[in-house]
Amino acid sequence: MNKLVSLLLAVTTAASLASCGGPNSQTGAVLGALGGAAAGGIIGHQSGRGLEGAAIGGALGGIGGAVVGDAQDKRNEGYYRDGRYYPSERAYRDSQYYRGY
């Protein structure tokens, strides 16, 4: 029963992290959870508690991946706001021909 609860907790945590944030945050949460579950399962298997290790590793990996992905989303948002993604649009907006329609 404990193993089932641990597994459900890991899946619920990964799903809740993947449902919020931008695209990089979601991708980071999913990939982090998968990588963390794999690493946690391997490490936990050495001590005879593979499923618990996978659950803990998945939860921690999902959180870490979401944090890194969210930082990338915020960086990309800043680039877009500053006009680094569309420099010609910013040059037009700053020119004398732009009227702000």
DODOMI-140450 format. One record per residue: chain; residue in one letter; residue number from 1; x, y, z of N, C-alpha, C, O in turn. Coordinates in Angstrom, 3 decimals, m for minus. Layout:
N
- ch/aa/i/n.c1/n.c2/n.c3/ca.c1/ca.c2/ca.c3/c.c1/c.c2/c.c3/o.c1/o.c2/o.c3
- A/A/NUM/X/Y/Z/X/Y/Z/X/Y/Z/X/Y/Z .
...
//
This chain:
101
- ch/aa/i/n.c1/n.c2/n.c3/ca.c1/ca.c2/ca.c3/c.c1/c.c2/c.c3/o.c1/o.c2/o.c3
- A/M/1/0.816/m1.189/0.000/0.000/0.000/0.000/0.864/1.259/0.000/0.544/2.238/m0.674 .
- A/N/2/1.960/1.229/0.758/2.847/2.389/0.807/3.446/2.696/m0.553/3.608/3.860/m0.917 .
- A/K/3/3.776/1.655/m1.304/4.372/1.860/m2.623/3.373/2.503/m3.573/3.727/3.373/m4.369 .
- A/L/4/2.140/2.071/m3.482/1.109/2.643/m4.347/0.868/4.111/m4.023/0.695/4.924/m4.932 .
- A/V/5/0.853/4.455/m2.752/0.664/5.843/m2.336/1.834/6.704/m2.807/1.634/7.829/m3.264 .
- A/S/6/3.049/6.181/m2.698/4.229/6.925/m3.149/4.187/7.160/m4.648/4.505/8.251/m5.121 .
- A/L/7/3.797/6.142/m5.391/3.715/6.274/m6.843/2.643/7.284/m7.241/2.871/8.119/m8.118 .
- A/L/8/1.491/7.214/m6.611/0.428/8.174/m6.916/0.827/9.598/m6.553/0.469/10.541/m7.258 .
- A/L/9/1.562/9.757/m5.467/2.044/11.081/m5.084/3.002/11.641/m6.126/2.930/12.823/m6.463 .
- A/A/10/3.894/10.806/m6.634/4.844/11.254/m7.653/4.140/11.635/m8.946/4.465/12.656/m9.552 .
- A/V/11/3.183/10.827/m9.372/2.447/11.116/m10.606/1.614/12.386/m10.452/1.555/13.203/m11.371 .
- A/T/12/0.982/12.555/m9.314/0.172/13.754/m9.066/1.034/15.010/m9.037/0.646/16.045/m9.578 .
- A/T/13/2.198/14.923/m8.408/3.099/16.068/m8.355/3.575/16.453/m9.750/3.578/17.632/m10.105 .
- A/A/14/3.978/15.462/m10.541/4.448/15.745/m11.897/3.333/16.334/m12.753/3.577/17.260/m13.527 .
- A/A/15/2.126/15.818/m12.629/1.007/16.329/m13.419/0.639/17.755/m13.016/0.307/18.576/m13.871 .
- A/S/16/0.695/18.048/m11.730/0.345/19.400/m11.298/1.407/20.406/m11.707/1.086/21.555/m12.008 .
- A/L/17/2.657/19.996/m11.721/3.712/20.911/m12.154/3.662/21.143/m13.654/3.988/22.233/m14.124 .
- A/A/18/3.263/20.143/m14.400/3.222/20.278/m15.848/2.030/21.104/m16.315/2.000/21.524/m17.472 .
- A/S/19/1.058/21.346/m15.460/m0.140/22.045/m15.895/m0.039/23.561/m15.760/m0.949/24.270/m16.190 .
- A/C/20/1.017/24.066/m15.189/1.118/25.511/m15.013/2.417/26.012/m15.636/3.376/25.257/m15.800 .
- A/G/21/2.431/27.277/m15.974/3.639/27.871/m16.527/3.656/27.847/m18.035/2.697/27.438/m18.690 .
- A/G/22/4.779/28.300/m18.567/4.943/28.358/m20.010/5.405/27.033/m20.576/5.496/26.036/m19.860 .
- A/P/23/5.699/27.029/m21.873/6.080/25.774/m22.527/7.389/25.188/m22.000/7.505/23.969/m21.880 .
- A/N/24/8.364/26.020/m21.688/9.626/25.494/m21.153/9.447/24.964/m19.743/10.092/23.987/m19.363 .
- A/S/25/8.594/25.586/m18.972/8.323/25.125/m17.615/7.647/23.755/m17.639/7.990/22.875/m16.849 .
- A/Q/26/6.706/23.582/m18.528/6.012/22.303/m18.636/6.953/21.204/m19.111/6.964/20.106/m18.554 .
- A/T/27/7.739/21.498/m20.136/8.678/20.509/m20.649/9.723/20.162/m19.599/10.075/18.995/m19.430 .
- A/G/28/10.217/21.166/m18.897/11.209/20.927/m17.856/10.665/20.074/m16.730/11.376/19.223/m16.194 .
- A/A/29/9.409/20.294/m16.365/8.801/19.507/m15.287/8.667/18.045/m15.687/8.969/17.149/m14.900 .
- A/V/30/8.216/17.810/m16.906/8.033/16.426/m17.356/9.374/15.720/m17.497/9.540/14.603/m17.007 .
- A/L/31/10.328/16.357/m18.160/11.633/15.717/m18.351/12.378/15.560/m17.033/13.053/14.554/m16.815 .
- A/G/32/12.259/16.544/m16.160/12.894/16.435/m14.854/12.298/15.310/m14.024/13.020/14.595/m13.329 .
- A/A/33/10.979/15.151/m14.095/10.317/14.080/m13.352/10.732/12.716/m13.880/10.978/11.797/m13.099 .
- A/L/34/10.812/12.577/m15.197/11.237/11.297/m15.777/12.686/10.976/m15.422/13.000/9.857/m15.017 .
- A/G/35/13.555/11.956/m15.577/14.966/11.732/m15.235/15.168/11.482/m13.749/15.956/10.621/m13.358 .
- A/G/36/14.455/12.236/m12.928/14.562/12.050/m11.482/14.026/10.706/m11.037/14.583/10.078/m10.136 .
- A/A/37/12.938/10.255/m11.668/12.384/8.947/m11.320/13.350/7.832/m11.718/13.517/6.860/m10.982 .
- A/A/38/13.981/7.972/m12.875/14.948/6.961/m13.304/16.150/6.919/m12.360/16.563/5.849/m11.912 .
- A/A/39/16.699/8.086/m12.068/17.860/8.138/m11.171/17.490/7.681/m9.761/18.245/6.946/m9.124 .
- A/G/40/16.330/8.115/m9.277/15.886/7.708/m7.948/15.607/6.220/m7.866/15.867/5.591/m6.840 .
- A/G/41/15.077/5.651/m8.945/14.829/4.213/m8.972/16.116/3.411/m8.923/16.199/2.391/m8.239 .
- A/I/42/17.114/3.877/m9.651/18.411/3.193/m9.641/19.068/3.296/m8.272/19.551/2.301/m7.731 .
- A/I/43/19.083/4.483/m7.723/19.705/4.679/m6.409/18.914/3.941/m5.330/19.503/3.313/m4.450 .
- A/G/44/17.592/4.013/m5.393/16.765/3.331/m4.411/16.861/1.817/m4.500/16.719/1.123/m3.493 .
- A/H/45/17.100/1.304/m5.697/17.239/m0.143/m5.871/18.457/m0.674/m5.116/18.459/m1.812/m4.645 .
- A/Q/46/19.477/0.150/m5.007/20.681/m0.276/m4.293/20.406/m0.496/m2.804/21.086/m1.293/m2.157 .
- A/S/47/19.418/0.202/m2.267/19.089/0.032/m0.852/17.833/m0.810/m0.651/17.358/m0.950/0.476 .
- A/G/48/17.293/m1.370/m1.724/16.113/m2.222/m1.607/14.796/m1.479/m1.626/13.758/m2.073/m1.331 .
- A/R/49/14.801/m0.209/m1.960/13.571/0.599/m1.998/13.496/1.368/m3.321/13.506/2.599/m3.356 .
- A/G/50/13.423/0.605/m4.384/13.432/1.208/m5.717/12.241/2.089/m6.015/12.401/3.167/m6.588 .
- A/L/51/11.043/1.654/m5.637/9.847/2.430/m5.940/9.796/3.728/m5.146/9.394/4.770/m5.665 .
- A/E/52/10.204/3.657/m3.895/10.228/4.884/m3.087/11.268/5.866/m3.628/11.033/7.074/m3.670 .
- A/G/53/12.410/5.336/m4.038/13.435/6.199/m4.635/12.959/6.841/m5.921/13.247/8.009/m6.186 .
- A/A/54/12.226/6.073/m6.725/11.693/6.613/m7.975/10.665/7.701/m7.704/10.630/8.712/m8.406 .
- A/A/55/9.830/7.502/m6.694/8.807/8.499/m6.370/9.447/9.794/m5.866/9.066/10.888/m6.282 .
- A/I/56/10.407/9.659/m4.981/11.074/10.853/m4.448/11.883/11.545/m5.544/11.843/12.769/m5.665 .
- A/G/57/12.610/10.772/m6.336/13.399/11.348/m7.431/12.528/12.020/m8.470/12.887/13.073/m8.996 .
- A/G/58/11.370/11.415/m8.775/10.451/12.021/m9.740/9.889/13.341/m9.256/9.776/14.300/m10.020 .
- A/A/59/9.537/13.382/m7.976/8.992/14.628/m7.423/10.049/15.729/m7.407/9.785/16.860/m7.815 .
- A/L/60/11.249/15.389/m6.933/12.311/16.402/m6.881/12.768/16.818/m8.279/13.035/17.995/m8.524 .
- A/G/61/12.858/15.858/m9.187/13.235/16.189/m10.566/12.194/17.052/m11.254/12.538/17.955/m12.017 .
- A/G/62/10.916/16.779/m10.988/9.850/17.593/m11.572/9.883/19.024/m11.077/9.696/19.963/m11.850 .
- A/I/63/10.120/19.184/m9.792/10.211/20.538/m9.224/11.408/21.278/m9.804/11.295/22.432/m10.216 .
- A/G/64/12.555/20.606/m9.833/13.759/21.241/m10.377/13.619/21.599/m11.846/14.032/22.679/m12.268 .
- A/G/65/13.036/20.696/m12.627/12.831/20.966/m14.047/11.871/22.110/m14.289/12.066/22.901/m15.212 .
- A/A/66/10.836/22.207/m13.469/9.877/23.303/m13.610/10.515/24.640/m13.274/10.231/25.646/m13.923 .
- A/V/67/11.372/24.655/m12.266/12.045/25.903/m11.877/12.971/26.379/m12.994/12.986/27.561/m13.335 .
- A/V/68/13.741/25.454/m13.558/14.663/25.828/m14.645/13.878/26.276/m15.875/14.231/27.276/m16.500 .
- A/G/69/12.824/25.554/m16.229/12.006/25.927/m17.378/11.313/27.260/m17.194/11.179/28.024/m18.150 .
- A/D/70/10.868/27.554/m15.975/10.233/28.841/m15.701/11.228/29.985/m15.862/10.873/31.059/m16.348 .
- A/A/71/12.471/29.754/m15.455/13.499/30.783/m15.642/13.736/31.042/m17.127/13.944/32.187/m17.528 .
- A/Q/72/13.706/29.995/m17.942/13.865/30.172/m19.378/12.679/30.921/m19.976/12.851/31.766/m20.854 .
- A/D/73/11.484/30.610/m19.500/10.297/31.323/m19.987/10.360/32.808/m19.653/10.007/33.648/m20.482 .
- A/K/74/10.806/33.134/m18.451/10.920/34.541/m18.066/11.992/35.249/m18.882/11.817/36.410/m19.250 .
- A/R/75/13.102/34.565/m19.172/14.148/35.151/m20.000/13.616/35.417/m21.402/13.856/36.486/m21.964 .
- A/N/76/12.897/34.453/m21.971/12.344/34.628/m23.308/11.308/35.742/m23.347/11.219/36.470/m24.336 .
- A/E/77/10.525/35.881/m22.284/9.550/36.965/m22.219/10.259/38.320/m22.215/9.809/39.264/m22.866 .
- A/G/78/11.357/38.409/m21.488/12.130/39.651/m21.478/12.710/39.973/m22.837/12.730/41.131/m23.253 .
- A/Y/79/13.186/38.940/m23.536/13.709/39.149/m24.893/12.616/39.662/m25.817/12.851/40.560/m26.626 .
- A/Y/80/11.435/39.100/m25.699/10.337/39.527/m26.552/9.938/40.965/m26.240/9.696/41.764/m27.145 .
- A/R/81/9.872/41.285/m24.939/9.496/42.635/m24.538/10.519/43.671/m24.987/10.151/44.779/m25.379 .
- A/D/82/11.805/43.316/m24.934/12.859/44.247/m25.321/13.008/44.374/m26.829/13.713/45.263/m27.307 .
- A/G/83/12.360/43.508/m27.575/12.450/43.570/m29.026/13.627/42.800/m29.585/13.988/43.007/m30.743 .
- A/R/84/14.239/41.919/m28.811/15.375/41.158/m29.332/14.937/40.049/m30.273/15.734/39.594/m31.093 .
- A/Y/85/13.696/39.605/m30.177/13.216/38.565/m31.086/12.793/39.153/m32.424/12.976/38.522/m33.465 .
- A/Y/86/12.236/40.338/m32.404/11.770/40.976/m33.626/12.393/42.366/m33.735/11.708/43.366/m33.523 .
- A/P/87/13.673/42.440/m34.059/14.331/43.756/m34.070/13.775/44.703/m35.124/13.755/45.915/m34.911 .
- A/S/88/13.324/44.172/m36.260/12.798/45.074/m37.295/11.497/45.719/m36.827/11.220/46.869/m37.166 .
- A/E/89/10.698/44.987/m36.052/9.463/45.555/m35.529/9.760/46.691/m34.549/9.073/47.713/m34.554 .
- A/R/90/10.770/46.516/m33.720/11.122/47.568/m32.773/11.687/48.781/m33.513/11.401/49.920/m33.145 .
- A/A/91/12.483/48.541/m34.548/13.027/49.662/m35.314/11.900/50.457/m35.968/11.952/51.686/m36.024 .
- A/Y/92/10.883/49.754/m36.460/9.744/50.458/m37.050/8.965/51.215/m35.982/8.546/52.351/m36.203 .
- A/R/93/8.772/50.586/m34.826/8.015/51.216/m33.757/8.713/52.480/m33.258/8.049/53.448/m32.886 .
- A/D/94/10.047/52.478/m33.248/10.807/53.642/m32.788/11.001/54.683/m33.873/11.530/55.761/m33.601 .
- A/S/95/10.583/54.385/m35.105/10.826/55.321/m36.185/9.777/56.439/m36.167/8.824/56.412/m35.387 .
- A/Q/96/9.979/57.398/m37.030/9.063/58.539/m37.098/7.765/58.186/m37.803/6.818/58.972/m37.773 .
- A/Y/97/7.698/57.003/m38.446/6.507/56.637/m39.209/5.476/55.889/m38.385/4.354/55.689/m38.850 .
- A/Y/98/5.813/55.477/m37.200/4.893/54.708/m36.361/3.956/55.667/m35.630/4.399/56.609/m34.973 .
- A/R/99/2.665/55.413/m35.754/1.679/56.302/m35.128/0.969/55.643/m33.943/0.141/56.289/m33.301 .
- A/G/100/1.264/54.401/m33.641/0.683/53.742/m32.479/m0.737/53.247/m32.672/m1.528/53.265/m31.729 .
- A/Y/101/m1.069/52.815/m33.845/m2.429/52.319/m34.121/m2.681/51.073/m33.340/m3.765/50.497/m33.429 .
//
